[in-house]
């Protein structure tokens, strides 16, 4: 078997298992989310949402860009892995200590005294996670998503059952805390059991400096990105009610089941694969172009369709008390549909070792987002205005990302727009038809949702065939081996 065919087989296998992980793990999480949303109140989700930014930023500092640096490097020694492992562990302990100390000021900032204990308990995931970072790097580097799928499924089911149990017996917001902490414990234990890697008793300063040179720029850009990805939790939690933050939190989670999950799935497969062919310009460009078009073919109709059926879907899944999430979800879908494109474009900069440019772009894009957020606050546009600013920023950021990634692989922003425009237009037409069909229906929510989904799938396939969009055949070709395996 040639190296190219082996790489192709590994990519297809990785994508299949990565999407299996997406469907299985996110499906499980989604079911649990529905149950918890019916058992708990919006403000319970809002309380946890207030402190997500602090956990997310701490996790970025603990990793410090070392994961991406290790994945990118072709030859990594046991000494290198061990050095990074001990750094992650020490930083996990340091960040937990910091959050433990500042828990009281954070609770005063949000005006919620119970956040003190919640943050101090929830922050334990930082220490637990630091034990599993290198274990996960091994699996990603080897494109072993089968093992990750098993781990995530077991952890998701077990932690979900625990959360539902504690929600039923009246633990309220603590059911969500228990779910998060228990999931991290189970994932980390299984990573150690199934991966078999053990660190050596060594810390090499030279190894640390070498990887930190690349990872530090990703750390700064990651911190900026993480802060701004979670800034809405801070703003809504500070200036609006916990219930409104709860609506936003659930809308984000529902959006992310499709958007962020597919983004992560594609990104974690394509980054190690593209890193392996980074020196072959033609293969890199062709592979990158296929990933961009195939990802868009999947994500565009899903996100537009989700926005079109949002009212029926939320009513069925979460009930009347969550209808305040509908408009939030619809707007968030139009920002989220571009997330895979952002990630894939930025992957090219990392593959090419341009972590300096990666950092510069993050600073530019976040400056633009800051201006948009300030304008929406000054004009008193409310939560809807804040989310609309995020939608506008997502489109602006895409053009910035495509412009600079194009310089690295000679795939211009104009070429990308030309490749993606037919898929975008077909998805929008499909979404408009599905939305207005729903408005004209008098059936119950479940019947209406089923009819809308069937109409949407049928119209999308029909329009793609009429527009001769080749990705329809590409997806069928990718799924055919899996279908044959299931039948056999």
N, C-alpha and C positions, 0 to 999 in steps of 0.2 A: 504494500500500500504506500503510495507517494505521500510526501509531507503535506501537500495541498489537500488531497482527499481525506487524509487523517484529520486535518484541521477542520475541514468542512463537516466531517462526521461528528467531531467533538463539539462544534458549534451548534449543530442541529440537536444533538443529544442534550447539550447544556440548555438550549432554549426550551426544549420540550419539558425537561425536568424543572427548569426555572418557572415556566408557566404553570406546571403542575403544582409547584410550591405556591404560586400565586393563587390558583384556583382553590387548592385544598386549605392552605393556611388562612388566606383572606376570607374564604368562604366560611370557615369555622369562626373566625373573629367577627364576621358580619352577623352570623346567627346569634352569637353571644351578645353582640352589641344591641341587637333588636330586643333580646330578652331583658337585658339590663336597662335599656331605655324605657321599657314598659314597667319595670319594677322600681326604678329610681326617678328622681325629678331632674329637670334641666339644670337647676342650680348645683346639684351634686357634680355633674360633668363640668360645670363652670368653675367650681372650686379647684378641681384637678387641672383644668386648663390654665388657671392663673400661674401655676408653678412649672408648667412644661418648659418654658423658655430657659429656666435655670438648669433643669436636668439636661436639656439638649445642648446648651453651651458647655456644660461640664463634660459631657461625653465627647464633644469635639476637642476639648483641651486634652483629655485623657489619651485620645488616639493621636492627636497632633500631626495628622497627615502621614503617619508611619505606615498605616495599612496600604494606602495607595502606592507609597514608595516601594514597599516590599513586593506588592503584586506586579508592579512595573518592571522591577529588576529581574533579569533572567536567572542569574546565579546568586542564590542567597544561602549563606552558611548557617549552621546550627548556632554559631556564636552570634550572628546577626539577629536571628529570631529570639534568642535568649535575652540579648541586650534590650530589644524593644519590649519584650514581655515584662521585664522588671521595671522599665520606665513606665509602662501602662499601669502596673500595679501600684507603684508609689504615687502616681498622679491621681489614681482613683481614691486612695486614702486621703490625699491632700484636699481634693475637691469636695469629698464628703465632709471633712472637717470645716471647710469654709462655709458650706451651705448650712451646716448645723449651727454655726455661730450667727450667720446673718438671717436665720429663719424668723427671728422676732421683728427686725426692721421690715422684712418683706411682708409680714402679716399686717403691720401698721400701714404700709403703702397701699395695700388693697382694702384695708378696713375689715379684715376677716381674721379674728383671733385664732380660729381652729387651724389656720394654715401652718402654724408653728409645728405642731405635732405631725401633721400630714407631710410637710416637706422633709422633716427629719427622718421619718420612716421611709418615704418614697426614695430619698437620696441613697439608700442602701444599694439600689440597683447600680450605682456608679462603681462601687467596689466589686460587686458580683460580675458586672460586665467586663471589667478590666482583666479578669481571669480568662475570659473567652475570646478576646480580640485576635490573638495570634492563631488560636485554634480555627477560627473562622477564615482567617487569611489563607491557611493551608487549603481549605476546601474550595475557596474561590479561585485560588491560583491553579488548582488542579481541575477546575471546572466541574467539581463534584457537587452538583446541586441535588442529587438523589439523597445524599446523606442529610443535607440541610433541610430538604423537604420533610424527611422523617422526623428530624429534631423539632422543627417548627410545628408540625402537626401534633406531636405528643405534648409539647409544652402548651400549645394553644388550647387543646381540649381539656387538659388537666387544670390549667389556671382558670379557664372559663367556667368549669364546673364549680370550682371553689368560689369564684366571684358570685355566681348565681346563688349558691347556697347561702353565702353571707348577706346577699341582698334580700333574699326571702326572709331571713330571720331578723331583718331590720338594722343592719350595720350601715346603711346609707352610703355615704361617700367612701367609707372604708372598704367596701366591696371592690371598688375600682382600684384602690391602693393595693389590696391583697392580690388582685388579678395581675397587676404590673410586676410586683416583686416576685410572686411565685413563678410567673412565666420566665423571668430572667434567671432565677435559680435553676429551674429545670433545663432551660436551654444550655446554660453553662455546664451543668453536670453531664449532659448528654454529649456536648462537644468534646469533653475530656474523655468520656468513655469510648466514643466511636472514632475519635481521631488518632488516639494513641501517641500523640506528640508530648514529650516532657522536656521542659527547659533545663539547660545545663547551668551549673553554678558559676556563671561568668557574665561580666559586664564589660564590654569593649568600648572605651571612649571614642576611638577612631571610627568604629562602626556606627556609633551613635551620631557623631558629627556628619558622617557621609549621608546617612538617611535623613537626618534633620535638615540638612541643606536643601533637600528637595521638599521634604514634608512641611517645613516651617511656613513656606509660602502658601501651601494648601491649608495649613492650620489657620492662618490669618484670614484667608478667603472663606474657609469653612466656618469660622467664628462669625464673620460678617453675614454670611448666608444663613446660618442657623439663627442668629439674632433676628434678622429680618423675616425669616420664615415663621417665627413665633411672636413677632412684635404685636400682631393683632390681638393675641391673647392678653398681652400686657395692657394695650390701649383700651380694649373693650372691657377688660376686667377692672381697670382703674376708673373709667369714665362712664361706664354703663352698668347694668345690673348683672348679677351672676346668672340669671335666667337667659339673658341675651347672649352671654358668653357660652352658655350651655347650648343654645340653638346653633351658634356659630361652630362650636366644637363638634357637634354631631354632623353638621353639614360638611365640615372639613373631612371627617372620618369617612363619611359616605362617598364623598368625592375621591378621596385618596384610595379607596378600595379599587377603583378603576385606574386613576391617573398615576399616583405615586407608586402603586404596586407594580404596574406595568413598566413604569420608568425604572424602578429598581431592578426589576427582572431583566430588562434589556441591558441596562447599564452594567450590571455585575457579570453578565455573560460577555458582552462586547469589549469591555475594557481589557481583560486578560487576552482575549483573542486578537484584538487589534494591536495590542502591545507586542504580540509574537510576530506580526508582519509589519512593524513600524518602519523597517528599512526598505521595504518594497513599495514604492510610491504608487504604482498602478493598482496593485492588489489592495492597498490601504484605501485608496479613493473609491474603487469599485465596491469593496466590502462596506465602507462607510455609507455610500449612496444607497445600497440595498437595505441596510439597517434603518436609515432615515425614512425611506419610502414605505417599507413594511410596517414599521412602528406607527407611522401616521395612518396607514390604512386600517390599523386596528383601533388606535386611540381616538381618532377624530369622530367616527360614528358613535362610539360608546359614550363619549362625553357629551356630544350634542344630543344624542338620544336620551341620556340621563337628565339633561336639563328639560327636555320636552315632556318627560313623564314624571317630573319631580313631585307634583302635587299629589297624584294618585299613589305614587310609591311611598312617600313619607306617611301619608294617611294610613296605608295598609300596614307598613312596617312598625311605625312608632306610635300611631294614634293621634287623636285631635290635639293633645297637649303639645305636640311637636310641630304644628303647622307653621309656627314662626320661622322654621328652618327653610321653608320652601324657596323663598326669594334668594336667601343666602346661597343655597345649593346651586340654583340656576346660574347665578353670577360666577360662582367659584368654578363651575364646569368649564366656562369659556376661558378662564385663566389656566386651569389644569390641563386642558387639551394640548397645550404647548410644552408642558414640562418634559416629556420624553425627548423632544427636539433640543431643548436647552441642555439636557444632560449629555446627549450624544455629541453635540457640538463641543461641549466643554471636555468630553472624553478625549477628543482629538488633541487638545492642548496638553492634557496630561500625558497622553501616549508619546507626544513629541517632546516631552520634557519642558514645556513652556509654563512652568508653575508661576513664573514672574508675570506673564501675560494673563494667566488665570486670575491672579490676585488683582491686577489692574482693572480687569473687566468687572470683577465683583464690586470694587470701590465705585466705579462709574455708575453701574446699574443701581446700586443701593443709594447713591446720592440722588438719582432720578426718583426712586421710590420715596425717599424722604421728602422731597419737594412735593410729590403728589399727595402724600399722607398729610403734610402740613396744610396744603391747600384745602383738602377735604375737611380737616378739623376747623380751620378758620372760617370756612363757609358753612359750618355746622350741618354737614350733609348726613350725619349719623353713621350707623354701621353699614348701611347700603352704599353710602358715599365712599367709605373706607375700602370696601370690597371692590367697588367699581375702579378705584385707583389701582388696585392689584391687577385687575383685568387689563387695563391700559398699559401698565408696566410690563406685563408678561409679553405683550406684542412688541413693545419697544426693545425689551431685552433680547428677544429672539433675533431681531435684525442686527443688534450689536454682536451677539454670539456668532451668528452665521458669517458676518463680515470678517471677523478675525480668524475663525477656524478655517475659512476659505483660503487664507494666505498660507496656511500650513500644508494643505493638500490639493490646492488648485481646484476646489469645488466651490465656485462663487455663490454669493447670496442670491444672485439672479437665477442661477441654475437650480438652487434649492427651491426657490419660490416657483419656478416653472415646473419642477417635478411634483411639488406638493399641492399646487393650486387646484388641479382637477379633483383630487381627493377631498380637499377642503370644501370646494363648491358642492360636490355631490353630498357630502355630509350635512352641510347647511340646508340644502334643499330637502333632504330627507327629514331633518329635524323640524323644519317649518311645517311640512305636511303632517308629521306625527302630532305636533303641538295643536294645530288647528282641528285635526280629526278628534283629538281628545276634548276640545272645547265644544264640539258639536254633539258629543255623545251624552246620553242621559242614563247610561247603564251604571251599575255599581262600580266602585273603584277597582276591584279585582278584575272584573270583566273588561273594563276600559283599559286597564294596564296591559292585559294579555293581548287585546286587539291592537293597541298602539305598538307593542313590541313586534308583533307579527307583521304589521304594516311597515314598520321601520326596517326590519331585516329584509323583507321582500323588495322594498323600494331601493334600498342601498345596493343589493346584489344586482338588481335590474339596471340601475343607473351606472354602476361600475362596468357592467358588461356593455352597455350602450356607449359609454365613454372610452371603452377599450383600456381600462386600467389594469396593467399587467399583474399588479400585486394580488389580484383575485386568484390567479393561477399559482402565484408564489405561495400563498397561504395554504391553498389546497395541496400543493406539492409537499409542504412542510408537515401537514397534518396526515397525509396519506399513510406514511410508515406507522404512525401511531394508531390510526384506524385499523390497519391490517394486523398490527400486533394485538389490539383489543379483540378483534374477530377470531384470531387464531388461539 
